Amino acid sequence: MVTVGGEVDLYTAPQLRDELVGALEDGARRLVIDMSRVEFCDSTGISVLLSAMKRSRDKEGDLELVAPKPAVTKVLEVTGLDEVFTIHPDLGPLSAQAGPGA
């Protein structure tokens, strides 16, 4: 489980990329991204998420987004990526599933 907050943009996306790549290099296959605290996500942030999803799927895993705010959901819908990413409205049972290396 990776919790992201604030703005994911040109300036912060490299840090997110490093976190996601690090998790995958540490053996994670399934990435669950808690987006509930993200106020804004630009194309650079979306690109990082797509890249991490591809890397995860290459390892027979996946990347799932949880609780994106309306502004982020709108970007995903406008770009059609709401059909590409698995998106959960809230953490619900995911919090119990997402243990170390999940």
Gaussian input, Z-matrix of N, CA and C with variables (Angstrom, degrees):
# hf/3-21g

backbone

0 1
 N
 C     1     B1
 C     2     B2     1     A1
 N     3     B3     2     A2     1     D1
 C     4     B4     3     A3     2     D2
 C     5     B5     4     A4     3     D3
 N     6     B6     5     A5     4     D4
 C     7     B7     6     A6     5     D5
 C     8     B8     7     A7     6     D6
 N     9     B9     8     A8     7     D7
 C    10    B10     9     A9     8     D8
 C    11    B11    10    A10     9     D9
 N    12    B12    11    A11    10    D10
 C    13    B13    12    A12    11    D11
 C    14    B14    13    A13    12    D12
 N    15    B15    14    A14    13    D13
 C    16    B16    15    A15    14    D14
 C    17    B17    16    A16    15    D15
 N    18    B18    17    A17    16    D16
 C    19    B19    18    A18    17    D17
 C    20    B20    19    A19    18    D18
 N    21    B21    20    A20    19    D19
 C    22    B22    21    A21    20    D20
 C    23    B23    22    A22    21    D21
 N    24    B24    23    A23    22    D22
 C    25    B25    24    A24    23    D23
 C    26    B26    25    A25    24    D24
 N    27    B27    26    A26    25    D25
 C    28    B28    27    A27    26    D26
 C    29    B29    28    A28    27    D27
 N    30    B30    29    A29    28    D28
 C    31    B31    30    A30    29    D29
 C    32    B32    31    A31    30    D30
 N    33    B33    32    A32    31    D31
 C    34    B34    33    A33    32    D32
 C    35    B35    34    A34    33    D33
 N    36    B36    35    A35    34    D34
 C    37    B37    36    A36    35    D35
 C    38    B38    37    A37    36    D36
 N    39    B39    38    A38    37    D37
 C    40    B40    39    A39    38    D38
 C    41    B41    40    A40    39    D39
 N    42    B42    41    A41    40    D40
 C    43    B43    42    A42    41    D41
 C    44    B44    43    A43    42    D42
 N    45    B45    44    A44    43    D43
 C    46    B46    45    A45    44    D44
 C    47    B47    46    A46    45    D45
 N    48    B48    47    A47    46    D46
 C    49    B49    48    A48    47    D47
 C    50    B50    49    A49    48    D48
 N    51    B51    50    A50    49    D49
 C    52    B52    51    A51    50    D50
 C    53    B53    52    A52    51    D51
 N    54    B54    53    A53    52    D52
 C    55    B55    54    A54    53    D53
 C    56    B56    55    A55    54    D54
 N    57    B57    56    A56    55    D55
 C    58    B58    57    A57    56    D56
 C    59    B59    58    A58    57    D57
 N    60    B60    59    A59    58    D58
 C    61    B61    60    A60    59    D59
 C    62    B62    61    A61    60    D60
 N    63    B63    62    A62    61    D61
 C    64    B64    63    A63    62    D62
 C    65    B65    64    A64    63    D63
 N    66    B66    65    A65    64    D64
 C    67    B67    66    A66    65    D65
 C    68    B68    67    A67    66    D66
 N    69    B69    68    A68    67    D67
 C    70    B70    69    A69    68    D68
 C    71    B71    70    A70    69    D69
 N    72    B72    71    A71    70    D70
 C    73    B73    72    A72    71    D71
 C    74    B74    73    A73    72    D72
 N    75    B75    74    A74    73    D73
 C    76    B76    75    A75    74    D74
 C    77    B77    76    A76    75    D75
 N    78    B78    77    A77    76    D76
 C    79    B79    78    A78    77    D77
 C    80    B80    79    A79    78    D78
 N    81    B81    80    A80    79    D79
 C    82    B82    81    A81    80    D80
 C    83    B83    82    A82    81    D81
 N    84    B84    83    A83    82    D82
 C    85    B85    84    A84    83    D83
 C    86    B86    85    A85    84    D84
 N    87    B87    86    A86    85    D85
 C    88    B88    87    A87    86    D86
 C    89    B89    88    A88    87    D87
 N    90    B90    89    A89    88    D88
 C    91    B91    90    A90    89    D89
 C    92    B92    91    A91    90    D90
 N    93    B93    92    A92    91    D91
 C    94    B94    93    A93    92    D92
 C    95    B95    94    A94    93    D93
 N    96    B96    95    A95    94    D94
 C    97    B97    96    A96    95    D95
 C    98    B98    97    A97    96    D96
 N    99    B99    98    A98    97    D97
 C   100   B100    99    A99    98    D98
 C   101   B101   100   A100    99    D99
 N   102   B102   101   A101   100   D100
 C   103   B103   102   A102   101   D101
 C   104   B104   103   A103   102   D102
 N   105   B105   104   A104   103   D103
 C   106   B106   105   A105   104   D104
 C   107   B107   106   A106   105   D105
 N   108   B108   107   A107   106   D106
 C   109   B109   108   A108   107   D107
 C   110   B110   109   A109   108   D108
 N   111   B111   110   A110   109   D109
 C   112   B112   111   A111   110   D110
 C   113   B113   112   A112   111   D111
 N   114   B114   113   A113   112   D112
 C   115   B115   114   A114   113   D113
 C   116   B116   115   A115   114   D114
 N   117   B117   116   A116   115   D115
 C   118   B118   117   A117   116   D116
 C   119   B119   118   A118   117   D117
 N   120   B120   119   A119   118   D118
 C   121   B121   120   A120   119   D119
 C   122   B122   121   A121   120   D120
 N   123   B123   122   A122   121   D121
 C   124   B124   123   A123   122   D122
 C   125   B125   124   A124   123   D123
 N   126   B126   125   A125   124   D124
 C   127   B127   126   A126   125   D125
 C   128   B128   127   A127   126   D126
 N   129   B129   128   A128   127   D127
 C   130   B130   129   A129   128   D128
 C   131   B131   130   A130   129   D129
 N   132   B132   131   A131   130   D130
 C   133   B133   132   A132   131   D131
 C   134   B134   133   A133   132   D132
 N   135   B135   134   A134   133   D133
 C   136   B136   135   A135   134   D134
 C   137   B137   136   A136   135   D135
 N   138   B138   137   A137   136   D136
 C   139   B139   138   A138   137   D137
 C   140   B140   139   A139   138   D138
 N   141   B141   140   A140   139   D139
 C   142   B142   141   A141   140   D140
 C   143   B143   142   A142   141   D141
 N   144   B144   143   A143   142   D142
 C   145   B145   144   A144   143   D143
 C   146   B146   145   A145   144   D144
 N   147   B147   146   A146   145   D145
 C   148   B148   147   A147   146   D146
 C   149   B149   148   A148   147   D147
 N   150   B150   149   A149   148   D148
 C   151   B151   150   A150   149   D149
 C   152   B152   151   A151   150   D150
 N   153   B153   152   A152   151   D151
 C   154   B154   153   A153   152   D152
 C   155   B155   154   A154   153   D153
 N   156   B156   155   A155   154   D154
 C   157   B157   156   A156   155   D155
 C   158   B158   157   A157   156   D156
 N   159   B159   158   A158   157   D157
 C   160   B160   159   A159   158   D158
 C   161   B161   160   A160   159   D159
 N   162   B162   161   A161   160   D160
 C   163   B163   162   A162   161   D161
 C   164   B164   163   A163   162   D162
 N   165   B165   164   A164   163   D163
 C   166   B166   165   A165   164   D164
 C   167   B167   166   A166   165   D165
 N   168   B168   167   A167   166   D166
 C   169   B169   168   A168   167   D167
 C   170   B170   169   A169   168   D168
 N   171   B171   170   A170   169   D169
 C   172   B172   171   A171   170   D170
 C   173   B173   172   A172   171   D171
 N   174   B174   173   A173   172   D172
 C   175   B175   174   A174   173   D173
 C   176   B176   175   A175   174   D174
 N   177   B177   176   A176   175   D175
 C   178   B178   177   A177   176   D176
 C   179   B179   178   A178   177   D177
 N   180   B180   179   A179   178   D178
 C   181   B181   180   A180   179   D179
 C   182   B182   181   A181   180   D180
 N   183   B183   182   A182   181   D181
 C   184   B184   183   A183   182   D182
 C   185   B185   184   A184   183   D183
 N   186   B186   185   A185   184   D184
 C   187   B187   186   A186   185   D185
 C   188   B188   187   A187   186   D186
 N   189   B189   188   A188   187   D187
 C   190   B190   189   A189   188   D188
 C   191   B191   190   A190   189   D189
 N   192   B192   191   A191   190   D190
 C   193   B193   192   A192   191   D191
 C   194   B194   193   A193   192   D192
 N   195   B195   194   A194   193   D193
 C   196   B196   195   A195   194   D194
 C   197   B197   196   A196   195   D195
 N   198   B198   197   A197   196   D196
 C   199   B199   198   A198   197   D197
 C   200   B200   199   A199   198   D198
 N   201   B201   200   A200   199   D199
 C   202   B202   201   A201   200   D200
 C   203   B203   202   A202   201   D201
 N   204   B204   203   A203   202   D202
 C   205   B205   204   A204   203   D203
 C   206   B206   205   A205   204   D204
 N   207   B207   206   A206   205   D205
 C   208   B208   207   A207   206   D206
 C   209   B209   208   A208   207   D207
 N   210   B210   209   A209   208   D208
 C   211   B211   210   A210   209   D209
 C   212   B212   211   A211   210   D210
 N   213   B213   212   A212   211   D211
 C   214   B214   213   A213   212   D212
 C   215   B215   214   A214   213   D213
 N   216   B216   215   A215   214   D214
 C   217   B217   216   A216   215   D215
 C   218   B218   217   A217   216   D216
 N   219   B219   218   A218   217   D217
 C   220   B220   219   A219   218   D218
 C   221   B221   220   A220   219   D219
 N   222   B222   221   A221   220   D220
 C   223   B223   222   A222   221   D221
 C   224   B224   223   A223   222   D222
 N   225   B225   224   A224   223   D223
 C   226   B226   225   A225   224   D224
 C   227   B227   226   A226   225   D225
 N   228   B228   227   A227   226   D226
 C   229   B229   228   A228   227   D227
 C   230   B230   229   A229   228   D228
 N   231   B231   230   A230   229   D229
 C   232   B232   231   A231   230   D230
 C   233   B233   232   A232   231   D231
 N   234   B234   233   A233   232   D232
 C   235   B235   234   A234   233   D233
 C   236   B236   235   A235   234   D234
 N   237   B237   236   A236   235   D235
 C   238   B238   237   A237   236   D236
 C   239   B239   238   A238   237   D237
 N   240   B240   239   A239   238   D238
 C   241   B241   240   A240   239   D239
 C   242   B242   241   A241   240   D240
 N   243   B243   242   A242   241   D241
 C   244   B244   243   A243   242   D242
 C   245   B245   244   A244   243   D243
 N   246   B246   245   A245   244   D244
 C   247   B247   246   A246   245   D245
 C   248   B248   247   A247   246   D246
 N   249   B249   248   A248   247   D247
 C   250   B250   249   A249   248   D248
 C   251   B251   250   A250   249   D249
 N   252   B252   251   A251   250   D250
 C   253   B253   252   A252   251   D251
 C   254   B254   253   A253   252   D252
 N   255   B255   254   A254   253   D253
 C   256   B256   255   A255   254   D254
 C   257   B257   256   A256   255   D255
 N   258   B258   257   A257   256   D256
 C   259   B259   258   A258   257   D257
 C   260   B260   259   A259   258   D258
 N   261   B261   260   A260   259   D259
 C   262   B262   261   A261   260   D260
 C   263   B263   262   A262   261   D261
 N   264   B264   263   A263   262   D262
 C   265   B265   264   A264   263   D263
 C   266   B266   265   A265   264   D264
 N   267   B267   266   A266   265   D265
 C   268   B268   267   A267   266   D266
 C   269   B269   268   A268   267   D267
 N   270   B270   269   A269   268   D268
 C   271   B271   270   A270   269   D269
 C   272   B272   271   A271   270   D270
 N   273   B273   272   A272   271   D271
 C   274   B274   273   A273   272   D272
 C   275   B275   274   A274   273   D273
 N   276   B276   275   A275   274   D274
 C   277   B277   276   A276   275   D275
 C   278   B278   277   A277   276   D276
 N   279   B279   278   A278   277   D277
 C   280   B280   279   A279   278   D278
 C   281   B281   280   A280   279   D279
 N   282   B282   281   A281   280   D280
 C   283   B283   282   A282   281   D281
 C   284   B284   283   A283   282   D282
 N   285   B285   284   A284   283   D283
 C   286   B286   285   A285   284   D284
 C   287   B287   286   A286   285   D285
 N   288   B288   287   A287   286   D286
 C   289   B289   288   A288   287   D287
 C   290   B290   289   A289   288   D288
 N   291   B291   290   A290   289   D289
 C   292   B292   291   A291   290   D290
 C   293   B293   292   A292   291   D291
 N   294   B294   293   A293   292   D292
 C   295   B295   294   A294   293   D293
 C   296   B296   295   A295   294   D294
 N   297   B297   296   A296   295   D295
 C   298   B298   297   A297   296   D296
 C   299   B299   298   A298   297   D297
 N   300   B300   299   A299   298   D298
 C   301   B301   300   A300   299   D299
 C   302   B302   301   A301   300   D300
 N   303   B303   302   A302   301   D301
 C   304   B304   303   A303   302   D302
 C   305   B305   304   A304   303   D303

   B1=1.4604
   B2=1.5241
   B3=1.3027
   B4=1.4568
   B5=1.5205
   B6=1.3272
   B7=1.4582
   B8=1.5140
   B9=1.3322
   B10=1.4532
   B11=1.5221
   B12=1.3320
   B13=1.4563
   B14=1.5145
   B15=1.3243
   B16=1.4641
   B17=1.5055
   B18=1.3210
   B19=1.4605
   B20=1.5195
   B21=1.3261
   B22=1.4578
   B23=1.5203
   B24=1.3249
   B25=1.4610
   B26=1.5207
   B27=1.3087
   B28=1.4631
   B29=1.5270
   B30=1.3186
   B31=1.4547
   B32=1.5204
   B33=1.3211
   B34=1.4689
   B35=1.5250
   B36=1.3116
   B37=1.4674
   B38=1.5349
   B39=1.3435
   B40=1.4712
   B41=1.5341
   B42=1.3150
   B43=1.4667
   B44=1.5326
   B45=1.3332
   B46=1.4605
   B47=1.5232
   B48=1.3308
   B49=1.4698
   B50=1.5275
   B51=1.3333
   B52=1.4635
   B53=1.5272
   B54=1.3309
   B55=1.4697
   B56=1.5295
   B57=1.3296
   B58=1.4622
   B59=1.5210
   B60=1.3186
   B61=1.4679
   B62=1.5211
   B63=1.3338
   B64=1.4667
   B65=1.5132
   B66=1.3354
   B67=1.4675
   B68=1.5263
   B69=1.3253
   B70=1.4646
   B71=1.5253
   B72=1.3254
   B73=1.4612
   B74=1.5208
   B75=1.3454
   B76=1.4687
   B77=1.5253
   B78=1.3276
   B79=1.4482
   B80=1.5201
   B81=1.3194
   B82=1.4644
   B83=1.5244
   B84=1.3128
   B85=1.4649
   B86=1.5161
   B87=1.3053
   B88=1.4652
   B89=1.5237
   B90=1.3211
   B91=1.4607
   B92=1.5193
   B93=1.3134
   B94=1.4530
   B95=1.5221
   B96=1.3421
   B97=1.4591
   B98=1.5249
   B99=1.3322
   B100=1.4683
   B101=1.5287
   B102=1.3269
   B103=1.4689
   B104=1.5308
   B105=1.3303
   B106=1.4630
   B107=1.5247
   B108=1.3196
   B109=1.4701
   B110=1.5265
   B111=1.3312
   B112=1.4692
   B113=1.5240
   B114=1.3208
   B115=1.4632
   B116=1.5274
   B117=1.3497
   B118=1.4628
   B119=1.5133
   B120=1.3271
   B121=1.4600
   B122=1.5219
   B123=1.3327
   B124=1.4649
   B125=1.5299
   B126=1.3205
   B127=1.4677
   B128=1.5237
   B129=1.3195
   B130=1.4660
   B131=1.5228
   B132=1.3197
   B133=1.4598
   B134=1.5142
   B135=1.3228
   B136=1.4692
   B137=1.5241
   B138=1.3183
   B139=1.4606
   B140=1.5285
   B141=1.3313
   B142=1.4647
   B143=1.5300
   B144=1.3318
   B145=1.4648
   B146=1.5303
   B147=1.3305
   B148=1.4697
   B149=1.5274
   B150=1.3134
   B151=1.4604
   B152=1.5287
   B153=1.3349
   B154=1.4595
   B155=1.5327
   B156=1.3262
   B157=1.4609
   B158=1.5275
   B159=1.3261
   B160=1.4627
   B161=1.5306
   B162=1.3280
   B163=1.4702
   B164=1.5328
   B165=1.3185
   B166=1.4601
   B167=1.5228
   B168=1.3149
   B169=1.4721
   B170=1.5209
   B171=1.3366
   B172=1.4617
   B173=1.5289
   B174=1.3392
   B175=1.4681
   B176=1.5314
   B177=1.3344
   B178=1.4600
   B179=1.5269
   B180=1.3225
   B181=1.4561
   B182=1.5184
   B183=1.3158
   B184=1.4621
   B185=1.5198
   B186=1.3026
   B187=1.4547
   B188=1.5165
   B189=1.3327
   B190=1.4513
   B191=1.5200
   B192=1.3225
   B193=1.4571
   B194=1.5187
   B195=1.3267
   B196=1.4533
   B197=1.5242
   B198=1.3108
   B199=1.4679
   B200=1.5276
   B201=1.3409
   B202=1.4679
   B203=1.5313
   B204=1.3290
   B205=1.4657
   B206=1.5322
   B207=1.3316
   B208=1.4712
   B209=1.5268
   B210=1.3251
   B211=1.4675
   B212=1.5292
   B213=1.3198
   B214=1.4667
   B215=1.5263
   B216=1.3262
   B217=1.4639
   B218=1.5258
   B219=1.3165
   B220=1.4682
   B221=1.5250
   B222=1.3243
   B223=1.4693
   B224=1.5246
   B225=1.3172
   B226=1.4643
   B227=1.5234
   B228=1.3218
   B229=1.4668
   B230=1.5310
   B231=1.3340
   B232=1.4636
   B233=1.5304
   B234=1.3303
   B235=1.4654
   B236=1.5246
   B237=1.3279
   B238=1.4588
   B239=1.5169
   B240=1.3255
   B241=1.4559
   B242=1.5226
   B243=1.3225
   B244=1.4623
   B245=1.5322
   B246=1.3313
   B247=1.4623
   B248=1.5294
   B249=1.3288
   B250=1.4612
   B251=1.5336
   B252=1.3287
   B253=1.4587
   B254=1.5231
   B255=1.3128
   B256=1.4586
   B257=1.5194
   B258=1.3345
   B259=1.4610
   B260=1.5236
   B261=1.3283
   B262=1.4599
   B263=1.5288
   B264=1.3308
   B265=1.4635
   B266=1.5189
   B267=1.3475
   B268=1.4610
   B269=1.5245
   B270=1.3246
   B271=1.4622
   B272=1.5194
   B273=1.3135
   B274=1.4564
   B275=1.5186
   B276=1.3207
   B277=1.4693
   B278=1.5282
   B279=1.3375
   B280=1.4671
   B281=1.5150
   B282=1.3359
   B283=1.4672
   B284=1.5191
   B285=1.3136
   B286=1.4640
   B287=1.5321
   B288=1.3418
   B289=1.4652
   B290=1.5150
   B291=1.3213
   B292=1.4588
   B293=1.5199
   B294=1.2927
   B295=1.4579
   B296=1.5040
   B297=1.3255
   B298=1.4546
   B299=1.5229
   B300=1.3084
   B301=1.4553
   B302=1.5116
   B303=1.3219
   B304=1.4682
   B305=1.4929
   A1=107.65
   A2=115.32
   A3=121.60
   A4=107.10
   A5=116.33
   A6=120.95
   A7=108.50
   A8=115.74
   A9=121.91
   A10=107.86
   A11=116.62
   A12=119.03
   A13=111.78
   A14=115.39
   A15=121.21
   A16=112.45
   A17=115.04
   A18=121.65
   A19=109.74
   A20=115.42
   A21=120.86
   A22=105.26
   A23=114.95
   A24=120.34
   A25=110.14
   A26=115.91
   A27=122.45
   A28=112.22
   A29=117.66
   A30=121.87
   A31=113.52
   A32=117.43
   A33=120.59
   A34=113.34
   A35=117.99
   A36=121.46
   A37=113.04
   A38=119.59
   A39=117.87
   A40=113.00
   A41=117.17
   A42=120.18
   A43=110.21
   A44=116.86
   A45=120.81
   A46=110.11
   A47=116.42
   A48=120.38
   A49=110.47
   A50=116.97
   A51=120.41
   A52=111.48
   A53=117.01
   A54=121.20
   A55=110.93
   A56=116.32
   A57=120.25
   A58=111.68
   A59=116.78
   A60=120.28
   A61=109.65
   A62=116.31
   A63=120.22
   A64=112.32
   A65=116.61
   A66=120.54
   A67=110.27
   A68=116.30
   A69=119.98
   A70=111.53
   A71=116.90
   A72=120.28
   A73=111.64
   A74=116.44
   A75=121.08
   A76=112.40
   A77=117.18
   A78=120.38
   A79=116.01
   A80=117.98
   A81=119.24
   A82=109.04
   A83=116.32
   A84=121.17
   A85=109.67
   A86=115.94
   A87=121.67
   A88=108.22
   A89=115.44
   A90=121.52
   A91=108.87
   A92=116.47
   A93=122.50
   A94=106.66
   A95=115.94
   A96=121.47
   A97=108.97
   A98=115.94
   A99=122.04
   A100=107.29
   A101=116.09
   A102=122.19
   A103=112.16
   A104=118.24
   A105=121.83
   A106=113.69
   A107=117.75
   A108=120.87
   A109=112.95
   A110=116.75
   A111=120.43
   A112=109.04
   A113=115.09
   A114=121.29
   A115=112.49
   A116=116.29
   A117=121.39
   A118=108.31
   A119=116.63
   A120=121.66
   A121=107.75
   A122=116.33
   A123=119.42
   A124=110.08
   A125=115.48
   A126=120.42
   A127=112.15
   A128=117.97
   A129=120.38
   A130=109.92
   A131=116.59
   A132=120.73
   A133=111.62
   A134=116.19
   A135=120.64
   A136=109.99
   A137=116.19
   A138=121.09
   A139=111.33
   A140=117.12
   A141=121.19
   A142=110.21
   A143=116.38
   A144=120.17
   A145=111.17
   A146=116.55
   A147=120.24
   A148=111.45
   A149=116.12
   A150=120.74
   A151=110.84
   A152=116.24
   A153=120.12
   A154=110.61
   A155=116.69
   A156=120.01
   A157=109.82
   A158=116.93
   A159=120.54
   A160=110.64
   A161=116.14
   A162=119.63
   A163=110.58
   A164=115.45
   A165=119.85
   A166=110.87
   A167=116.85
   A168=120.46
   A169=111.62
   A170=117.30
   A171=120.58
   A172=110.66
   A173=116.39
   A174=122.12
   A175=110.72
   A176=116.19
   A177=123.41
   A178=112.05
   A179=116.21
   A180=122.51
   A181=109.65
   A182=115.98
   A183=120.45
   A184=108.92
   A185=115.56
   A186=123.28
   A187=106.90
   A188=115.84
   A189=121.32
   A190=109.41
   A191=115.73
   A192=121.80
   A193=108.89
   A194=116.02
   A195=121.17
   A196=110.00
   A197=115.61
   A198=124.90
   A199=115.19
   A200=117.38
   A201=116.59
   A202=110.53
   A203=115.76
   A204=121.11
   A205=109.20
   A206=116.91
   A207=120.24
   A208=114.63
   A209=118.46
   A210=120.25
   A211=111.23
   A212=116.38
   A213=120.61
   A214=109.75
   A215=116.58
   A216=120.63
   A217=110.65
   A218=116.59
   A219=120.56
   A220=110.95
   A221=117.26
   A222=120.86
   A223=109.93
   A224=116.41
   A225=120.21
   A226=111.60
   A227=116.46
   A228=120.56
   A229=111.83
   A230=116.95
   A231=121.44
   A232=111.02
   A233=115.92
   A234=119.89
   A235=112.65
   A236=117.06
   A237=120.76
   A238=113.37
   A239=116.68
   A240=120.02
   A241=112.97
   A242=116.60
   A243=119.09
   A244=110.01
   A245=116.65
   A246=121.74
   A247=111.70
   A248=116.75
   A249=121.94
   A250=110.66
   A251=115.82
   A252=121.05
   A253=110.56
   A254=116.64
   A255=121.67
   A256=105.67
   A257=116.53
   A258=121.02
   A259=108.81
   A260=115.27
   A261=121.89
   A262=108.51
   A263=118.46
   A264=120.66
   A265=113.82
   A266=117.44
   A267=120.52
   A268=109.06
   A269=116.57
   A270=120.82
   A271=112.11
   A272=117.02
   A273=121.02
   A274=112.90
   A275=117.73
   A276=121.20
   A277=113.56
   A278=118.10
   A279=119.68
   A280=111.96
   A281=117.39
   A282=119.84
   A283=110.99
   A284=118.32
   A285=121.64
   A286=111.18
   A287=116.55
   A288=120.81
   A289=112.48
   A290=117.51
   A291=121.55
   A292=110.82
   A293=115.77
   A294=120.45
   A295=109.99
   A296=118.76
   A297=121.82
   A298=111.19
   A299=116.80
   A300=121.93
   A301=113.35
   A302=117.68
   A303=120.39
   A304=111.42
   D1=126.18
   D2=175.61
   D3=-117.76
   D4=124.08
   D5=178.02
   D6=-100.05
   D7=128.31
   D8=-177.59
   D9=-118.04
   D10=142.75
   D11=179.57
   D12=-142.14
   D13=163.68
   D14=177.98
   D15=79.24
   D16=-133.61
   D17=-179.42
   D18=-110.93
   D19=136.12
   D20=174.29
   D21=-109.84
   D22=104.17
   D23=-174.23
   D24=-143.52
   D25=-167.73
   D26=-177.84
   D27=-51.62
   D28=-34.43
   D29=-175.36
   D30=-85.90
   D31=-32.36
   D32=-175.92
   D33=-101.94
   D34=-17.67
   D35=-177.47
   D36=-58.76
   D37=-37.39
   D38=178.67
   D39=-60.27
   D40=-35.81
   D41=178.01
   D42=-66.31
   D43=-42.50
   D44=177.28
   D45=-62.43
   D46=-45.02
   D47=178.34
   D48=-56.76
   D49=-45.49
   D50=-179.70
   D51=-61.28
   D52=-40.96
   D53=179.13
   D54=-63.71
   D55=-45.44
   D56=-177.41
   D57=-69.39
   D58=-43.91
   D59=178.22
   D60=-63.67
   D61=-40.98
   D62=177.92
   D63=-59.94
   D64=-42.88
   D65=178.80
   D66=-62.15
   D67=-42.43
   D68=179.37
   D69=-67.11
   D70=-39.25
   D71=178.57
   D72=-68.26
   D73=-26.34
   D74=177.68
   D75=-81.76
   D76=1.72
   D77=174.39
   D78=111.56
   D79=-6.87
   D80=178.19
   D81=-66.53
   D82=143.94
   D83=173.22
   D84=-114.57
   D85=-38.03
   D86=-178.72
   D87=-102.52
   D88=120.62
   D89=178.50
   D90=-106.64
   D91=123.87
   D92=175.52
   D93=-111.16
   D94=116.25
   D95=-174.83
   D96=-106.85
   D97=113.29
   D98=176.35
   D99=-79.38
   D100=106.90
   D101=-177.29
   D102=-99.37
   D103=9.93
   D104=-172.78
   D105=-63.29
   D106=-19.41
   D107=-179.04
   D108=-106.32
   D109=6.79
   D110=-179.28
   D111=-87.02
   D112=120.11
   D113=-179.50
   D114=-87.87
   D115=-27.42
   D116=-173.91
   D117=-153.93
   D118=140.65
   D119=175.82
   D120=-141.52
   D121=118.87
   D122=-179.24
   D123=-95.84
   D124=-173.87
   D125=-175.64
   D126=-62.31
   D127=-30.38
   D128=177.94
   D129=-65.99
   D130=-42.78
   D131=177.69
   D132=-64.36
   D133=-42.93
   D134=178.29
   D135=-61.16
   D136=-40.78
   D137=178.96
   D138=-61.52
   D139=-41.30
   D140=177.95
   D141=-62.43
   D142=-43.71
   D143=179.24
   D144=-63.23
   D145=-42.88
   D146=178.85
   D147=-63.24
   D148=-42.85
   D149=179.53
   D150=-63.02
   D151=-42.96
   D152=179.32
   D153=-66.32
   D154=-36.95
   D155=177.49
   D156=-62.74
   D157=-43.80
   D158=179.22
   D159=-61.59
   D160=-45.79
   D161=179.24
   D162=-61.04
   D163=-42.30
   D164=179.82
   D165=-64.07
   D166=-44.18
   D167=179.60
   D168=-67.09
   D169=-30.87
   D170=175.07
   D171=-62.38
   D172=-25.81
   D173=178.19
   D174=-96.22
   D175=15.52
   D176=-178.27
   D177=63.65
   D178=32.51
   D179=176.15
   D180=-115.51
   D181=-151.82
   D182=178.86
   D183=-162.09
   D184=170.07
   D185=174.39
   D186=-125.32
   D187=128.92
   D188=-178.28
   D189=-123.93
   D190=139.25
   D191=177.99
   D192=-101.85
   D193=139.19
   D194=-177.92
   D195=-123.69
   D196=130.65
   D197=170.70
   D198=54.52
   D199=47.50
   D200=175.69
   D201=-66.90
   D202=141.88
   D203=177.61
   D204=-69.67
   D205=163.42
   D206=-177.74
   D207=-53.37
   D208=-38.73
   D209=-179.48
   D210=-63.45
   D211=-40.09
   D212=179.53
   D213=-73.46
   D214=-40.84
   D215=177.65
   D216=-58.75
   D217=-40.21
   D218=179.93
   D219=-62.01
   D220=-43.45
   D221=177.94
   D222=-60.71
   D223=-43.43
   D224=179.16
   D225=-63.56
   D226=-40.22
   D227=179.63
   D228=-68.48
   D229=-44.98
   D230=-178.18
   D231=-62.23
   D232=-36.29
   D233=-178.83
   D234=-86.55
   D235=-6.98
   D236=-177.58
   D237=80.33
   D238=4.44
   D239=-177.49
   D240=-77.63
   D241=-10.44
   D242=173.89
   D243=-65.73
   D244=-18.33
   D245=176.69
   D246=-91.30
   D247=-12.60
   D248=-177.55
   D249=-95.66
   D250=-46.27
   D251=179.67
   D252=-83.11
   D253=148.70
   D254=166.60
   D255=-82.58
   D256=122.24
   D257=-176.27
   D258=-122.57
   D259=127.01
   D260=177.62
   D261=-107.80
   D262=138.16
   D263=-178.22
   D264=-67.99
   D265=-26.33
   D266=178.30
   D267=-156.30
   D268=173.68
   D269=-177.44
   D270=-66.32
   D271=-43.18
   D272=178.30
   D273=38.53
   D274=-128.53
   D275=-177.52
   D276=-70.75
   D277=-11.67
   D278=-179.90
   D279=-63.63
   D280=-33.52
   D281=-177.34
   D282=-62.16
   D283=-32.08
   D284=178.32
   D285=-77.00
   D286=-30.45
   D287=-177.58
   D288=-79.54
   D289=-30.30
   D290=-171.28
   D291=-86.16
   D292=83.83
   D293=175.98
   D294=-97.31
   D295=-167.40
   D296=178.44
   D297=-58.44
   D298=131.98
   D299=178.68
   D300=72.33
   D301=14.01
   D302=-178.28
   D303=-68.66

